[in-house]
C-alpha cells in the first residue's frame, strides 16, 4: 500500500500538466505543436543527463527508446492530431479512457488483478471528465477519435511498461533517459513538418522554460518515481486531475464560466480518484495478517 505522500507527490504531476493549455495559449506562438513538444522534452532531458552523467547500456537502450516513444513522442503527436481534428472536450474525454486501458494492460503484462472498484473508478472518471469539458456541439471526426485512442493506448502502455522495466538507476536518471529519448524521436518530425519558430519573446522563453523544467523534468520525475510505488490501476486515474486543473485555471485566470455541470464533474473526478486509491487497499483480514507477521 503506497504512502499518502507518494500519492500526493505523484498526483502533483498531472495536476501541473493541466496548466499546459494555459501556458501554451498565453505564452507560446501558435501553430508549432511538435516543435514545442520537442523543446519541452529534449532540453530538459539533456539537462538532467548532465546532472546524472549516466547513459543507458545494453538492453536498456532499446527499452528507453520504446518508453520515450510511448510516454512522449507517440503520445504527444497523437494528442496534437486529436486536438487539431476534435473539440478539446472530445479529445480529452477519449484520452481519459487511458485509465481503463491501463487496467487491461496491467493484467496482461504484469498479472495485476482486475478489481471491480478500480473499473468503476475509471468509468466514473471518464464521465467526470466529459462533464467537465464536453460541450453539446461536440463533433466526432473518425481520424481525430483514432488519434485520441492511440494516444491513450500509448501513454497507458508507457505507464505499465515503466513499472515492468525498472532499471537499476534512480528515478532522476530514468526520467533523464526517457525525456531525452522522447525529444530525440520528436526532433525529426518537428524539423520536417513544421516551419522554423519565429524570434522568441521573453514571454515565449518563460513559457518554454516552464513547460520544460516544471511541466517536463520535475513532473515526470514525480510521475516515474510514483509508478513503481503505486499500482497501475491507482496511478492511471490520477491523470483525471489534468483536465480538472485546466478547467479551474481557466475559471481563475482566464475568467471562463464554471457551470453547475462542470462543478459536478469536478466532484465526480475527485471521487473517482479517491475510489481508485481505496480499491488498492488490502482487505481488513489481509491487512491484519500482514501487520501480525
C-alpha positions, 0 to 999 in steps of 0.5 A: 500500500503506497504512502499518502505522500507518494500519492500526493507527490505523484498526483502533483504531476498531472495536476501541473500538466493541466496548466499546459493549455494555459501556458501554451495559449498565453505564452507560446506562438501558435501553430508549432505543436511538435516543435514545442513538444520537442523543446519541452522534452529534449532540453530538459532531458539533456539537462538532467543527463548532465546532472546524472552523467549516466547513459543507458547500456545494453538492453536498456537502450532499446527499452528507453527508446520504446518508453520515450516513444510511448510516454512522449513522442507517440503520445504527444503527436497523437494528442496534437492530431486529436486536438487539431481534428476534435473539440478539446472536450472530445479529445480529452474525454477519449484520452481519459479512457487511458485509465481503463486501458491501463487496467487491461494492460496491467493484467496482461503484462504484469498479472495485476488483478482486475478489481471491480472498484478500480473499473468503476473508478475509471468509468466514473472518471471518464464521465467526470471528465466529459462533464467537465469539458464536453460541450453539446456541439461536440463533433466526432471526426473518425481520424481525430477519435483514432488519434485520441485512442492511440494516444491513450493506448500509448501513454497507458502502455508507457505507464505499465511498461515503466513499472515492468522495466525498472532499471537499476538507476534512480528515478532522476536518471530514468526520467533523464533517459526517457525525456531525452529519448522522447525529444530525440524521436520528436526532433525529426518530425518537428524539423520536417513538418513544421516551419522554423519558430519565429524570434522568441519573446521573453514571454515565449522563453518563460513559457518554454522554460516552464513547460520544460523544467516544471511541466517536463523534468520535475513532473515526470520525475514525480510521475516515474518515481510514483509508478513503481510505488503505486499500482497501475490501476491507482496511478492511471486515474490520477491523470483525471486531475489534468483536465480538472486543473485546466478547467479551474485555471481557466475559471481563475485566470482566464475568467471562463464560466464554471457551470453547475455541470462542470462543478459536478464533474469536478466532484465526480473526478475527485471521487473517482480518484479517491475510489481508485486509491481505496480499491488498492487497499488490502482487505481488513483480514489481509491487512491484519495478517500482514501487520501480525507477521 
